[in-house]
Amino acid sequence: MNTSADTTDSDVELVSWVRQAAPYIHAFRGKTFVIAFGGEVLLGSMAQAIIHDIALLDSMGIKLVLVHGARPQIDEEMRFRNLEPRFHKGLRITDGAALECVKRAMGVTRIEIEALLSQGLPNTPMAGAFLRVTGGNFITARPVGVMDGIDYLYTGAVRKIIAEEIRGDLEQENVVLITPIGASPSGEIFNLAWDEVAEAVAVAIQAEKLIYLCDSPGITDKKGVLIDAITVEDAENLLTKRTKQTPEVARVLPGAIRACRAGVGRVHFLDRDADGAMLMEFFTRSGIGTVMTRAPLARLREATTDDVGAILGLIAPLEADGTLVRRGRERLEMEIDRFSVVEHDGVIVGCAALYPFSREKAAELACLAVNSTFRGSGYGDQLRQHLESRAKQMKLKRLFVLTTRTAHWFTERGFVEEGIDALPAQKRELYNLQRRSKVLVKSL
């Protein structure tokens, strides 16, 4: 039997990660993710790891739709038949001979993915897992037609997604695997772009997340630096300014913007060659790729009773080391209307409270806490500024804090150290002499 002395740093890190991931696991259970990737995934070194992560997402109760491509497999099939692949503006021109190659390559690729999803070897992440994979004629297609004087022939576009059938399969706890081939009402078969199919499916079923496994870690700015979070508006500005992206990101970005505007909750861009990219993106606070949202990822709002548990978890480490005075759940529930919180991607990462003393025209800024992962992100300042604004709206003249560890932080933001006599009489009577907290005051 292991003792506490046998606990390694990696064990401690694992426990910390599981606890950090717990809120996300609860939030994502029952939600629908659409995961889209090109045929390059099967040719890369991470194919097995990606499938393992997909199985893990399924085991957490997440509903999964997988949309795959097969561009390199189609090209290889065409070369085998001495045919030359033809493209215009990144879209394949599919004549009759090319269509036969498309059908064969798509069929083989789908079978290979199904085989990977059906594994269950002992001592692997798939052990004990059973993923029931389904598909169907969910897509009605139409021809792209003639563009720029070029007839795309059997290259098609999405005409309609049979969303209710996909939802029905998901409700049966199936993993839905969609191959980007569609038929028209007349029975003609068309080759579709996998990224367009993923966009259309995600919008039709109103997915919580649309995930693109791409050829880079995500969207970059004009200096080539990875952008971890971006709004639709900012992404459109990048397109307008023609900010350089990798070929695959550049191709899927317009569709990602449309999907986000059409109601998809989040769109993620992840590196298909990064081991565990989906797990790190979804179950850590900092993520690893780029997430696109309609509104900014962080949101400051007033707290509700539903936030009590999250706030207690946030302030517990600071209470343990003496930075904050201990608050029990009952007290926090009674005073919850004093609190404001910052959410990052739906998880509370910061809080602060305002206690007014109307007779003295003063207020206490208390319980200011930000999760350690997000310190330096400006959330503490946002909370401080928000509560200062609230105090001004209440016609108060002074804001004060009691602190044992963070005096410099407040001093840098306009607070001045004063004596205990600067406190309102009611607060002065409750002053804890043993803590010897410094009194810092700011005029509003």
Buried (B, 14 or more C-beta within 10 A) or exposed (E): EEEEEEEEEEEEEEEEBEEBBEBBBEBBEEBBBBBBBBBBBBEBEBBBBBBBBBBBBBEBEBBBBBBBBBBBBBBBBBEEEEBEBBEEEEBBBBBEEBBBBBBBBBBBBBEBBBEBBBBEEEEEBBEEBEBEBBBEEBBBBBBBEEEEEBEBBBBBBBBBBBBEBBBBBBEEEBBBBBBBBBBBEEEBBBBBBBBBBBBBBBBBBEBBBBBBBBBBBBBBEEEEEBBBBBBBEBBBEBEEEEBEBBEBBBBBBBBBBBBBEBEBBBBBBBBBBBEBBBBBBBBBBEBBBBBBBBEEBBEBEEBEEEBBEBBBBBBEEBBEEEBBBEBEEEEBEEBBEBBBBBBBBEBBBBBBBBBBBEEBBBBBBBBBBBBEEBEEBBBBEBBBEBBBEBBEEEEBEBBBBBBBEBBEBBBEBBBEEBEEEBBBEEBEEEEEEEEEBBBBBBEB
